[in-house]
Amino acid sequence: MQTASISIQAMREATAPQQFPAPFPPLALVNKPNLTTAETAYYLNRRPQTLRGWACLENGPLRPCRIGGLLAWNTATVKALAGVAA
């Protein structure tokens, strides 16, 4: 009987949802002036490609600046859009 309970427990652990730490700190704690596209997409719950489309077509709710060919999204604007107190 003991082996049956171990295999059931192992099966439960294998099928349980994995808890991973968040890839980025909470937006309220971010104090750098600009965010990367990946960070902005995470905080706004969008895909990075959506933000790249906004930048290319200039039709999104926020516009990035370009620093060395990379997109940089203003942190204060992202916080305002996400509804986080600055």
C-alpha atoms as an extended CHARMM CRD file, in Angstrom:
* protein
*
        86  EXT
         1         1  MET       CA              0.0000000000        0.0000000000        0.0000000000  PROA      1               0.0000000000
         2         2  GLN       CA              2.8700000000        2.3570000000        0.7190000000  PROA      2               0.0000000000
         3         3  THR       CA              4.1260000000        2.3270000000       -2.8820000000  PROA      3               0.0000000000
         4         4  ALA       CA              0.6660000000        3.2310000000       -4.1820000000  PROA      4               0.0000000000
         5         5  SER       CA              0.4930000000        6.3200000000       -1.9660000000  PROA      5               0.0000000000
         6         6  ILE       CA              3.9700000000        7.4010000000       -3.0420000000  PROA      6               0.0000000000
         7         7  SER       CA              3.1220000000        7.1230000000       -6.7090000000  PROA      7               0.0000000000
         8         8  ILE       CA             -0.1400000000        9.0390000000       -6.1800000000  PROA      8               0.0000000000
         9         9  GLN       CA              1.7740000000       11.7830000000       -4.3560000000  PROA      9               0.0000000000
        10        10  ALA       CA              4.3780000000       11.8900000000       -7.1250000000  PROA      10              0.0000000000
        11        11  MET       CA              1.6130000000       12.1440000000       -9.7020000000  PROA      11              0.0000000000
        12        12  ARG       CA             -0.0050000000       15.0270000000       -7.8070000000  PROA      12              0.0000000000
        13        13  GLU       CA              3.2890000000       16.9030000000       -7.6250000000  PROA      13              0.0000000000
        14        14  ALA       CA              3.9580000000       16.3400000000      -11.3150000000  PROA      14              0.0000000000
        15        15  THR       CA              0.5630000000       17.6890000000      -12.3630000000  PROA      15              0.0000000000
        16        16  ALA       CA              0.3960000000       20.5770000000       -9.8750000000  PROA      16              0.0000000000
        17        17  PRO       CA              0.7550000000       24.0530000000      -11.3930000000  PROA      17              0.0000000000
        18        18  GLN       CA              4.2830000000       25.3870000000      -11.1140000000  PROA      18              0.0000000000
        19        19  GLN       CA              4.8510000000       28.5340000000       -9.0790000000  PROA      19              0.0000000000
        20        20  PHE       CA              7.5710000000       30.6470000000      -10.6550000000  PROA      20              0.0000000000
        21        21  PRO       CA              8.7970000000       33.9850000000       -9.3820000000  PROA      21              0.0000000000
        22        22  ALA       CA              7.7010000000       37.0090000000      -11.3810000000  PROA      22              0.0000000000
        23        23  PRO       CA             10.2720000000       37.8740000000      -14.0620000000  PROA      23              0.0000000000
        24        24  PHE       CA             10.2260000000       41.5770000000      -13.1610000000  PROA      24              0.0000000000
        25        25  PRO       CA              9.7770000000       43.5130000000       -9.9000000000  PROA      25              0.0000000000
        26        26  PRO       CA              6.4200000000       45.1630000000       -9.1570000000  PROA      26              0.0000000000
        27        27  LEU       CA              5.9140000000       48.2640000000      -11.2760000000  PROA      27              0.0000000000
        28        28  ALA       CA              5.4320000000       50.4590000000       -8.2070000000  PROA      28              0.0000000000
        29        29  LEU       CA              9.0200000000       49.6640000000       -7.1470000000  PROA      29              0.0000000000
        30        30  VAL       CA             10.6350000000       50.4430000000      -10.5160000000  PROA      30              0.0000000000
        31        31  ASN       CA             12.5220000000       53.7380000000      -10.4190000000  PROA      31              0.0000000000
        32        32  LYS       CA             14.5540000000       53.7630000000      -13.6380000000  PROA      32              0.0000000000
        33        33  PRO       CA             13.5240000000       56.3300000000      -16.2700000000  PROA      33              0.0000000000
        34        34  ASN       CA             12.8430000000       53.9000000000      -19.1480000000  PROA      34              0.0000000000
        35        35  LEU       CA             11.6900000000       50.3150000000      -19.5450000000  PROA      35              0.0000000000
        36        36  THR       CA             12.5560000000       47.7560000000      -22.1820000000  PROA      36              0.0000000000
        37        37  THR       CA              9.9150000000       46.4170000000      -24.5380000000  PROA      37              0.0000000000
        38        38  ALA       CA              9.7900000000       43.1140000000      -22.6390000000  PROA      38              0.0000000000
        39        39  GLU       CA              9.2800000000       44.8710000000      -19.3020000000  PROA      39              0.0000000000
        40        40  THR       CA              6.6080000000       47.1870000000      -20.7010000000  PROA      40              0.0000000000
        41        41  ALA       CA              4.7660000000       44.2770000000      -22.3070000000  PROA      41              0.0000000000
        42        42  TYR       CA              4.8170000000       42.4030000000      -18.9950000000  PROA      42              0.0000000000
        43        43  TYR       CA              3.4650000000       45.3410000000      -16.9890000000  PROA      43              0.0000000000
        44        44  LEU       CA              0.7500000000       46.1690000000      -19.5450000000  PROA      44              0.0000000000
        45        45  ASN       CA             -0.1720000000       42.5040000000      -20.0890000000  PROA      45              0.0000000000
        46        46  ARG       CA              0.5380000000       42.6980000000      -23.8150000000  PROA      46              0.0000000000
        47        47  ARG       CA              2.8810000000       40.8330000000      -26.1220000000  PROA      47              0.0000000000
        48        48  PRO       CA              6.1490000000       42.5550000000      -27.0430000000  PROA      48              0.0000000000
        49        49  GLN       CA              5.1510000000       42.3850000000      -30.7020000000  PROA      49              0.0000000000
        50        50  THR       CA              2.0550000000       44.4790000000      -29.9200000000  PROA      50              0.0000000000
        51        51  LEU       CA              4.2620000000       47.2230000000      -28.4950000000  PROA      51              0.0000000000
        52        52  ARG       CA              6.5720000000       47.0430000000      -31.5080000000  PROA      52              0.0000000000
        53        53  GLY       CA              3.5190000000       47.4880000000      -33.7070000000  PROA      53              0.0000000000
        54        54  TRP       CA              2.4650000000       50.5490000000      -31.6910000000  PROA      54              0.0000000000
        55        55  ALA       CA              5.9530000000       51.9870000000      -32.1690000000  PROA      55              0.0000000000
        56        56  CYS       CA              6.0280000000       51.2780000000      -35.8950000000  PROA      56              0.0000000000
        57        57  LEU       CA              2.5220000000       52.4930000000      -36.7120000000  PROA      57              0.0000000000
        58        58  GLU       CA              2.4880000000       55.2000000000      -34.0160000000  PROA      58              0.0000000000
        59        59  ASN       CA             -1.0820000000       54.2990000000      -33.0990000000  PROA      59              0.0000000000
        60        60  GLY       CA             -0.8240000000       52.9630000000      -29.5470000000  PROA      60              0.0000000000
        61        61  PRO       CA             -1.6360000000       54.5450000000      -26.2110000000  PROA      61              0.0000000000
        62        62  LEU       CA              2.0400000000       55.3710000000      -25.6390000000  PROA      62              0.0000000000
        63        63  ARG       CA              5.0410000000       56.0790000000      -27.8130000000  PROA      63              0.0000000000
        64        64  PRO       CA              8.5970000000       54.9890000000      -27.1590000000  PROA      64              0.0000000000
        65        65  CYS       CA             11.7860000000       56.8780000000      -27.6960000000  PROA      65              0.0000000000
        66        66  ARG       CA             14.6050000000       55.2050000000      -29.5430000000  PROA      66              0.0000000000
        67        67  ILE       CA             17.9500000000       54.9250000000      -27.8200000000  PROA      67              0.0000000000
        68        68  GLY       CA             20.6960000000       53.4520000000      -29.9560000000  PROA      68              0.0000000000
        69        69  GLY       CA             18.1470000000       51.7680000000      -32.1980000000  PROA      69              0.0000000000
        70        70  LEU       CA             16.3010000000       50.1590000000      -29.2770000000  PROA      70              0.0000000000
        71        71  LEU       CA             12.8400000000       51.0920000000      -28.0500000000  PROA      71              0.0000000000
        72        72  ALA       CA             12.6950000000       52.6940000000      -24.6080000000  PROA      72              0.0000000000
        73        73  TRP       CA              9.3250000000       53.1870000000      -22.9260000000  PROA      73              0.0000000000
        74        74  ASN       CA              8.9070000000       55.9730000000      -20.3630000000  PROA      74              0.0000000000
        75        75  THR       CA              8.3360000000       54.4620000000      -16.9170000000  PROA      75              0.0000000000
        76        76  ALA       CA              6.0410000000       57.2600000000      -15.6900000000  PROA      76              0.0000000000
        77        77  THR       CA              3.8310000000       56.8810000000      -18.7620000000  PROA      77              0.0000000000
        78        78  VAL       CA              3.6550000000       53.1040000000      -18.3350000000  PROA      78              0.0000000000
        79        79  LYS       CA              2.7480000000       53.5460000000      -14.6450000000  PROA      79              0.0000000000
        80        80  ALA       CA             -0.0050000000       56.0080000000      -15.5480000000  PROA      80              0.0000000000
        81        81  LEU       CA             -1.3840000000       53.6830000000      -18.2050000000  PROA      81              0.0000000000
        82        82  ALA       CA             -1.2750000000       50.7110000000      -15.8180000000  PROA      82              0.0000000000
        83        83  GLY       CA             -2.9100000000       52.7320000000      -13.0360000000  PROA      83              0.0000000000
        84        84  VAL       CA              0.0270000000       52.4710000000      -10.6580000000  PROA      84              0.0000000000
        85        85  ALA       CA              0.8340000000       55.4310000000       -8.4090000000  PROA      85              0.0000000000
        86        86  ALA       CA              4.1610000000       56.9790000000       -9.3680000000  PROA      86              0.0000000000
